[in-house]
């Protein structure tokens, strides 16, 4: 509506009209998704449409592929994967803050799984990104307005660059995202990125013992050489209506009680965590029995591994241990003791409960003679 004070009898240029009626032409801001009419939404809906009814016969082979191959018939993992992606479909304006790692041999069907999901959210996804630098590099405009990214054929963690791995962690959990474009000013967007990492290697990323970012799946290779299996699967995927039915399934899936932060622990994840253990972690595991009750600091230092310098040892051991003081025969002694919240994390790796090297005896008589 043109304001009442605008003089209709005098001719005005289009520019004058725009200035006078700027509240009509201007928007407050741009967001990925908003119901506010004064905010421009970049999200214009999914490519495929929700149906009134689902043809389960059409999508069941793909769901079976997720359960049998991707989840290795682990029902808990299977249900988590479905609800994790349903959260993206139903609430594209939210970030799950959890990513998936798929390990498995070539030809087992990992990319079949991820390609379908990428197509389902086409326009807001990136499929088969083969370099971490593509998403962690200086210029990252390809990440703008994306909700789903597949990082494919990742190398081992040991061959990755540390800052790239740290940057990936930030992309998974940080609430905002700085978009940097060549010859243009950077801008900040809401971070909605969700990743699936695909690798044939044992340790594509470094995982801490208390990791809360990754679901790790060891995929089953039982159909890797079965042409008949994949022909049947692709016959269903390529049928008209497959994607409309699949997105309807995710739209209707009940996720009211789903908490993406409660990630199933898998054997594959335990393996990566064990491979990722630092030298100080391994030291604390090797001498767990001594450190659990309290080990003389000077004695512990004597058994410091060659890979850790003594000055660094004193700093690094506090990742898992605290320094406590005790008084024996009126003498103050310092001991390293495993932190209460680290006991369970480390104890699961202890193989020898009897530990033939018992160096932790604190002999009161010894200190009386000092």
DAZI-V802055 format. One record per backbone hydrogen bond with DSSP energy under -0.5 kcal/mol. NH is the residue of the N-H (numbers start at 1). CO is the residue of the C=O. E is the energy in kcal/mol with one decimal. If there is no record, write none. Layout:
nh=NH co=CO e=E
nh=NH co=CO e=E
This chain:
nh=6 co=3 e=-1.5
nh=8 co=6 e=-0.8
nh=17 co=13 e=-2.2
nh=18 co=14 e=-2.4
nh=19 co=15 e=-2.2
nh=20 co=16 e=-2.4
nh=21 co=17 e=-2.3
nh=22 co=19 e=-1.1
nh=24 co=21 e=-2.2
nh=25 co=21 e=-0.9
nh=26 co=22 e=-2.2
nh=28 co=38 e=-3.1
nh=29 co=38 e=-0.7
nh=31 co=40 e=-2.5
nh=39 co=36 e=-1.7
nh=40 co=29 e=-2.3
nh=41 co=39 e=-0.5
nh=42 co=31 e=-2.4
nh=42 co=40 e=-0.5
nh=43 co=32 e=-3.3
nh=44 co=42 e=-0.6
nh=48 co=120 e=-0.5
nh=56 co=54 e=-1.2
nh=58 co=55 e=-1.0
nh=59 co=55 e=-1.1
nh=60 co=56 e=-2.1
nh=63 co=59 e=-2.1
nh=64 co=60 e=-3.0
nh=65 co=61 e=-1.7
nh=66 co=62 e=-1.8
nh=67 co=63 e=-2.0
nh=68 co=64 e=-3.4
nh=69 co=65 e=-1.9
nh=70 co=65 e=-1.7
nh=71 co=66 e=-2.3
nh=73 co=67 e=-3.1
nh=74 co=71 e=-1.4
nh=75 co=73 e=-0.9
nh=78 co=74 e=-2.7
nh=79 co=75 e=-2.6
nh=80 co=76 e=-1.8
nh=81 co=77 e=-2.6
nh=82 co=78 e=-2.1
nh=83 co=79 e=-2.2
nh=84 co=80 e=-2.7
nh=85 co=81 e=-2.2
nh=86 co=82 e=-2.2
nh=87 co=83 e=-1.9
nh=88 co=84 e=-1.0
nh=89 co=85 e=-2.1
nh=90 co=86 e=-3.1
nh=91 co=87 e=-2.0
nh=94 co=91 e=-2.1
nh=99 co=213 e=-3.4
nh=100 co=195 e=-2.0
nh=101 co=215 e=-3.0
nh=102 co=197 e=-3.5
nh=103 co=101 e=-0.6
nh=103 co=217 e=-3.0
nh=104 co=199 e=-1.1
nh=108 co=105 e=-1.4
nh=113 co=109 e=-1.6
nh=114 co=110 e=-2.1
nh=115 co=111 e=-2.9
nh=116 co=112 e=-1.4
nh=117 co=113 e=-1.5
nh=118 co=114 e=-2.5
nh=119 co=115 e=-2.2
nh=120 co=116 e=-2.1
nh=121 co=117 e=-1.4
nh=122 co=119 e=-1.6
nh=124 co=121 e=-2.2
nh=126 co=148 e=-1.9
nh=129 co=150 e=-2.9
nh=130 co=128 e=-0.6
nh=134 co=131 e=-1.1
nh=135 co=132 e=-1.4
nh=136 co=132 e=-2.1
nh=137 co=133 e=-1.9
nh=140 co=138 e=-0.6
nh=140 co=180 e=-1.4
nh=141 co=180 e=-0.7
nh=143 co=140 e=-2.3
nh=144 co=141 e=-1.5
nh=146 co=143 e=-1.5
nh=147 co=124 e=-3.2
nh=148 co=124 e=-1.4
nh=149 co=194 e=-2.5
nh=150 co=126 e=-2.7
nh=151 co=149 e=-0.6
nh=151 co=196 e=-2.5
nh=152 co=129 e=-2.8
nh=152 co=150 e=-0.7
nh=154 co=198 e=-2.1
nh=157 co=203 e=-4.1
nh=159 co=156 e=-1.1
nh=160 co=157 e=-1.5
nh=164 co=161 e=-0.8
nh=165 co=161 e=-1.8
nh=166 co=162 e=-2.4
nh=167 co=163 e=-2.1
nh=168 co=164 e=-2.1
nh=169 co=165 e=-1.7
nh=170 co=166 e=-1.7
nh=171 co=167 e=-2.1
nh=172 co=168 e=-1.5
nh=173 co=169 e=-1.3
nh=174 co=170 e=-3.1
nh=177 co=189 e=-2.9
nh=179 co=177 e=-0.7
nh=179 co=187 e=-3.3
nh=180 co=178 e=-0.6
nh=181 co=179 e=-0.5
nh=184 co=181 e=-1.4
nh=187 co=179 e=-1.9
nh=189 co=177 e=-2.9
nh=191 co=175 e=-2.6
nh=192 co=190 e=-0.6
nh=196 co=149 e=-2.0
nh=197 co=100 e=-3.5
nh=198 co=151 e=-3.4
nh=198 co=196 e=-0.5
nh=199 co=102 e=-2.5
nh=211 co=208 e=-1.6
nh=215 co=99 e=-2.4
nh=216 co=214 e=-0.5
nh=217 co=101 e=-3.2
nh=217 co=215 e=-0.5
nh=219 co=103 e=-3.6
nh=219 co=217 e=-0.8
nh=220 co=69 e=-2.5
nh=224 co=221 e=-1.8
nh=226 co=223 e=-1.8
nh=227 co=225 e=-1.0
nh=230 co=226 e=-1.7
nh=231 co=227 e=-2.5
nh=232 co=228 e=-2.1
nh=233 co=229 e=-2.1
nh=234 co=230 e=-2.9
nh=235 co=231 e=-1.7
nh=236 co=232 e=-1.4
nh=237 co=233 e=-2.2
nh=238 co=234 e=-2.5
nh=239 co=236 e=-1.1
nh=242 co=239 e=-1.9
nh=245 co=241 e=-2.2
nh=246 co=242 e=-2.4
nh=247 co=243 e=-2.6
nh=248 co=244 e=-1.5
nh=249 co=245 e=-2.0
nh=250 co=246 e=-2.0
nh=251 co=247 e=-2.2
nh=252 co=248 e=-2.2
nh=253 co=249 e=-1.1
nh=255 co=253 e=-0.6
nh=258 co=255 e=-1.4
nh=260 co=258 e=-0.5
nh=262 co=259 e=-2.0
nh=263 co=261 e=-1.4
nh=266 co=264 e=-0.5
nh=270 co=266 e=-2.0
nh=271 co=267 e=-2.1
nh=272 co=268 e=-1.9
nh=273 co=269 e=-2.6
nh=274 co=270 e=-2.3
nh=275 co=271 e=-2.4
nh=276 co=272 e=-2.0
nh=277 co=274 e=-1.0
nh=282 co=278 e=-2.4
nh=283 co=279 e=-2.0
nh=284 co=280 e=-2.1
nh=285 co=281 e=-1.9
nh=286 co=282 e=-2.7
nh=287 co=283 e=-2.2
nh=288 co=285 e=-1.4
nh=291 co=287 e=-2.4
nh=292 co=288 e=-2.2
nh=293 co=289 e=-0.9
nh=294 co=290 e=-1.4
nh=295 co=336 e=-2.6
nh=297 co=334 e=-2.2
nh=300 co=296 e=-2.7
nh=301 co=297 e=-2.2
nh=302 co=298 e=-1.2
nh=303 co=299 e=-0.8
nh=303 co=300 e=-1.0
nh=304 co=301 e=-1.5
nh=308 co=305 e=-1.9
nh=312 co=309 e=-0.6
nh=313 co=309 e=-2.6
nh=314 co=310 e=-1.7
nh=315 co=311 e=-0.6
nh=316 co=312 e=-3.3
nh=317 co=313 e=-2.4
nh=318 co=315 e=-1.0
nh=319 co=316 e=-2.2
nh=320 co=317 e=-1.1
nh=321 co=317 e=-2.3
nh=322 co=337 e=-3.1
nh=324 co=322 e=-0.5
nh=324 co=335 e=-2.8
nh=326 co=333 e=-2.3
nh=328 co=326 e=-0.6
nh=328 co=331 e=-2.7
nh=331 co=328 e=-1.6
nh=333 co=326 e=-3.0
nh=335 co=324 e=-2.6
nh=336 co=295 e=-3.1
nh=337 co=322 e=-2.6
nh=338 co=291 e=-2.2
nh=339 co=320 e=-2.8
nh=342 co=339 e=-1.8
nh=343 co=339 e=-0.8
nh=343 co=340 e=-0.8
nh=344 co=340 e=-0.5
nh=346 co=342 e=-2.1
nh=347 co=343 e=-2.8
nh=348 co=344 e=-1.1
nh=349 co=346 e=-1.7
nh=350 co=347 e=-1.3
nh=351 co=349 e=-0.5
nh=353 co=351 e=-0.7
nh=358 co=356 e=-1.0
nh=359 co=357 e=-0.9
nh=363 co=361 e=-0.8
nh=364 co=362 e=-0.8
nh=367 co=363 e=-1.7
nh=368 co=364 e=-1.8
nh=369 co=365 e=-1.1
nh=370 co=367 e=-0.8
